Amino acid sequence: MGIRILLVRMIEDELLKWRFRRGSRDALARIYEKYIHLLLSVAMGLLNDPHEAEDVVQDVFVSFAKGADGFAMKGSLKAYLAQSVVNRVRDRVRRQRNRQRRVDALAATAGEHRPDSLVARIWSSIETGYPVRIEGEYARDDGPRHFAYVQDQFQWDVELDRSLFEPNVPAGYIDISPDEW
């Protein structure tokens, strides 16, 4: 009985791949339904963060959907998608590690003014994706410091009158700004 089920699943995957290569949205939807839970489990096992795992799996499916024209995979669809998730997680971890190295290098050049430790949290609006609250704490030799910044009334992407920002050049100095901003 187990071999029969395995053969049926393999045949279904081959049919789904064939239909997907020919542009079937139904095939893509069925592939998504069939493998979403497995792929989320793989990503969750590697990242241990449900939001990051969802982002990775979404990225994989978006890339997969965009690549339908050039899709020429010969092996297992399940293995292909799982490996895509693993690769995407590795890329994400590598980018985060590189970003942390840049932050550490910047902190090292900040000299004596840098905090001994820093923890910051940023909340973003679901609608816009823009930050709405930033809070953090840092420790220095003279004790802990806390900060919080709320941007609940801030308007993004607002056109501002450039004349509001005209430089006030003191006497004896020359304005070298371009004539047209």
N, C-alpha and C positions, 0 to 999 in steps of 0.2 A: 504493500500500500504506500509506503514512504517513497519508493522509487517513482511510482506513478505520479504522486503529487509533485515531486521534484521536476519530472519531465514536463508536466503541465505548466509549472511556473517558468521553466526555461523557454518553452514554446511561447507562452504569453509574453515574456520579455523580448524575444526575437520579433514577435509581431508588433509590440509596442515600439521597438527601435525602428522597424521598417516604416511604420505609420508616422513616427516622429520625424524621420528623415524626409518624409514627403509633406511635412508641414501640418500634421494633424494636431489641433489644439486639444482634442479629446485624449489623444495619446499622451501628451504632456501632462494633462490633468490626472490621468490614471497613474503615470509614473510618479507624480508628486504624491498622490494618495497612498500609493503602494509603499513608498520608501521614506516618507517624511519622518515617521517615528524612529526608524532605524538611524537615519542620518542625524536627527536631534540627539539620540542616545550617544552616538559616536562623538559628536561635537561636545556634548555635555561631559562625557567622560574625560575628554582632553582639556577642556577649559574650566569646568566646575563653576560655570556662570551661565544661567539660563538665557539671559539677554544676549550675551556674546554668542552663545550657541545658536540662538535663533538668527542672529545677524549673519553668521557664517553660512548656515544652511540656506538662508534666503539668497545670499550672494552666489552660492553654488548653483541654485536653481535658476537664477537670473542669467548667469553665464551659460548654463546648459541650454536654456531656452533661446538665447541669442545665437548660439552656435549650431542651431539645427541644420543650416545649409551645409556646413562643412563636417557634420557629424559622420564619422566613419569608424566607430568603435567596433571591434570584433568580439571582444570577450563579454564577461558578465556585466550587465547593466548595474546590478547591485554593487559589485566590486568597484566599478568605475565611479559611481556616485560616492561611495564610501571613501575611496582614495582621494577624490576631489575635495571632500570635506577635510580629510587629514591634511592635504596640501594647503588648503585655505587657512586652516588653524595654524600651521607652521609659518605661513607668510605673516599672519596677524601677530603671532608671538614674536617673530623676528622684527617686525616693524615696531612693536611696543618696546622690545629690548633696545633697539637702535635709538628710539625716542628717549628712553630713560638714560642711555649713555650720553646723548646730547644735553639733557637736563643736568646730569651729573657734571659734565664738563663745564657747562655754563655756571653751575653753582661753585665749582672749584675756582673759577676765575673771579667770582664775586668778592673774594677776600674775606675780611673779618666781619662784614655785614651780613653774611649769609647765615641763616638759621641752622642749628644743629640737626633739626628734623622738621619736616613740613608735611602736613596732611591737609588736603583740600577736597571739597566736594562741590560738584556743580550740578544744579538741577536745570534741565532744559524743558521748554514748553513742548508739549506733544504736538500742538498745531503748527508751530513755526520752526521748532528745532533750536531756537535761540536760547541762550542762557537766561534764566529768570532769577536765580539765587546762587550765590557763591559764598561758601563759608569755609573756614579753615582754622587751623591752629598750628603754631610752630613753637619750638623750644629753643631757647638760647641760654647762655651761661647765667644770665640774670633772671631767668624764669620763663614760664610759658606765656604765650600771647595768643589771643583769639581775634578773629575778624569775621564779619558777616556783611554781605552786600546784597541787597534786594533790588531787582530791576523790574518790579511789577508794573510800573507806569511808563516804562521806556518805550518809545516808538522806533522801530527799526525801519530802515530804507526810506527815511523822510528826506525830501529835498530841502537843503538849507541854502539861504541866501549867502553867497560868498562874501558880500560886502560886510557881513557880520564879523568876518575874520580878517579884516584889513590890518596889516601890521602897523604898529605904532613905532616908527623909527625915530629914535632920539636924535637931537641935533648933533651934528658931527659924524653921523653914520650914513652910509649910502644904502638905499634899498636896492638889492640886486635880484629881487624876485622877478619872474617873467611878467610881461605886461598882461598876458591873458592866462588866467588860471583855468 
